[in-house]
Amino acid sequence: MVRKASHYENFVVVSFRQPRRIRDALASIYAYCRLADDLADSGDDPGHAIAAIDCWENDFDKALQGSPSHPILESVTVTIRSFDLPVQPFRDLLTAFRQDQKLHRYQTFQELLNYCRFSASPVGRIVLALFGYRDERLHPASDAICTGLQLANFWQDVDRDGANGRIYIPLEDLSAFGVTEEDIASRRFDDSFRQLIAFEVERTRGLLEEGKALLRDVGRNLRWEIEMFRRAGIAVLDCIERAEFDILYHRPTISRLKKMSIAIASLPVLFGSARHGR
């Protein structure tokens, strides 16, 4: 099974220039996400995976009550207490892992967004809280960036996911553009499929553009990292577009050199001002 772990790795990127206390906290959060992700990917039996996630959440609850049974849970609960982090986003991620075991198709775009609310948005909310940003008015822009990154990952992996029985393109969109599940399974790339992916890419660009508003509300302690994430998502979409939306035979990737250029191109945001500057 191909899992969607890339946005959890954003924790590692965020930690690059942060104080040791923040880096340690991010490492504990990342470890929590990765282990839960591995549990969700443990074998071909969805029931077994769900049971493993349920057990992990039960152990998480015990850790929050002061009785950790795993070093990762001990570490993440120390982080939660030290930074007074909200617990719900951690639970929401587990909800997404469970859903991924049971639901392999999404009828509408709204249904897909609802999934991203659990699989992607919690990452941004945890990071914001860790850096001291508690204003819920920041959540829509943060959610837009995280959802945009998740969707870019979906469009990047249409072929891989299809081979594993998963289709994240909304079925209503497949129907609207005259593309079938069989077309994806047989890797049938034609103008209808091109137009479909172009539509999804453009819609995803809109979310990443919407998320740009977050840069006005965070200080220099986080602004550069957010802009790098946002630009990385746009870079994936650009790769898809340059391939003329042929993602069935060419998986778009960002080179190391491109990542470096994204980091450099994001630097100017450090010299702007923020409503809640830090």
WOFENBEL-V311126 format. One line per field, one symbol per residue. phi: phi as a letter, one per 20 degrees, with the letter a starting at -180 (. if undefined). burial: 1 if it has 16 or more other C-alpha atoms within 10 Angstrom, else 0. A space follows every 10 residues. Layout:
phi->???
burial->???
This chain:
phi->.eedeffffg gffgfgdegg ffffffffff fgffffffff deneegffff ffffffffff ffffeocfdb gffffffffg ffdlefeggf ffffgfffff fdcdbcfcff ffffffgeed ggfffffgff enedfffefg ffffffffff fgffffdgff fgfdndcefg fffgffdmdd fffffeledb fffgfffgff ffffgffffg fggfffdcef fbffffffgf ffffffffff ffelmeeedc efcdffffff fffffeggff dedcfdgb
burial->0001101101 1011100000 0111111111 1110011111 1100010111 0111011011 1011000100 0111111111 0000100011 0111111111 1000110010 0110111111 1111111111 1010000111 1111111111 1111111111 1110011111 1011001010 1001101110 0011111101 1001101111 1111111111 0111111111 1111111111 1000111100 1100000000 0110010011 00010000
